[in-house]
Amino acid sequence: METIHSDAAPKAIGPYAQAVASGGFLFCSGQTPLDPATMEITGIEVETQTRRVLQNLELVLAGRGLTRASIVKTTVFLKNMTDFPRMNSVYAEFFGAHRPARSTVEVSRLPKDALVEIECVAELP
């Protein structure tokens, strides 16, 4: 097992790794819309927050030399499921023709009152 850390991505706000490589896969911890420079939430609408979350995931992946094309599964946590269509639009734009498996669930609260958090599993080369 290998712990992955990227200085470019937001620091973990708890006792966990940004990602762990094991068994041919990279397991990325959930990313929230934290700006890596300020560690503050980016934006107040779900579209802006979703973009930042996906950018943060990309920064973590890059720490192991991977890209979004390596992602095989995501889990999306939404504070409010009524935001699903707007989150989904940004998500679709980000992934383009690549379609990882995905689960989306509504949760009562996310760290720092974020509107969205996304975790992923990526395949290692």
N, C-alpha and C positions, 0 to 999 in steps of 0.2 A: 504494500500500500504506500502511495506517495501523496503527500500533502502539497497542494498547489496554492501559490500565493502570487498575486499580481499587484505591484505597487500602483499600477494605473487604475485599478478598480477600487470602489469604496472599501474601506477597512471593515472587517467583520465587527458587528456591534455586540458581540457575545462570544462565548467560548466555543467557537466552531471554525472550521476551515472554509475558505472560499470555495474550494473544490478538493476532491480526493480522486486519484487515479487508482483503479483496482480492476482486475479481471478483464482488461481490454476496454474499459469504459472510464469516462470522466464524469463524476457525479458532482454537479454544481449546486451549491447551496442557493436558496432563494435570494434573488436580488430585488431590492426595492429601488425606487427612483431617487436614490441619493446621488448628489453631485459629488464625485470623488474628491474634488478640491475643497469643498466646504462642508461636506457630510450633512448637508441640508437637503430636504425634499425639493425636487425640481418640478415646478408647475403645480397648478391646482386642478387641472382637468385630466381625465383619464388618458387622453391621447398623448399629451406631453409626458405624463408619468410612464406610460407604456414604452414610449420611445427611449426614455432614459434607462428603464429597466433592461430592455433588450440590448442597448449599448453597453450597459454594465456586464451583462452576461457575455457579450462579445469580448470585453476586456479580460474577463476571467479565462475564457477559452484561449485567448491569445497568449496567456501566461504559460500555456502548455503547447503552443504552436498550432492550435485548432481554429477553425472558423465556424460560422453558423451552419455551413453545409455538413458539419460533423454531428450536429444535433439529431438524435433519434427519438427523443421524447421530452415533452415539456409538461409541467403542471403550472397552471395559472390560478392564482388566488385573487379573487375580486372582492372588494368591500361591498359592492352592490351589483348584483347580476343585471340590473338595468343598464349598466355600463358595457355589457358584453358586446353589442354591435360596434361601438366606437373603439373598444380595445381590439376587437377582432379585425377591424379595418387596418389598424396600424400593424398588427401582428402579420396579417396577410401581405402587406406591403414589404415588411422586413424580410420575410422568408421567400417571397416570390414563388417560383415553381417548386421549391423544396417544401415538402409537407411532412414534418415529423409527427409522430403520434402525439396526442394531447389530451389532457383532462383539464377541465375548468370547474372550479368550485367557488361558491360564495362563502366568505368568512365574516365573522362579526367585527374583527379588528385586526389591523396589520401594524408592524412596528412603525413608530413615528407617525401613525395615522395615515399611512400611504393608502392609495386607492387600489394599487395592484402590486403583486409580487409574483415573480416567475422563477421557477427552478428548472434545471434541465439535466438530461443525461446525454453525453456525446460519446461517439465511438472513437477510440484511439487508433492511430494508424498501425 
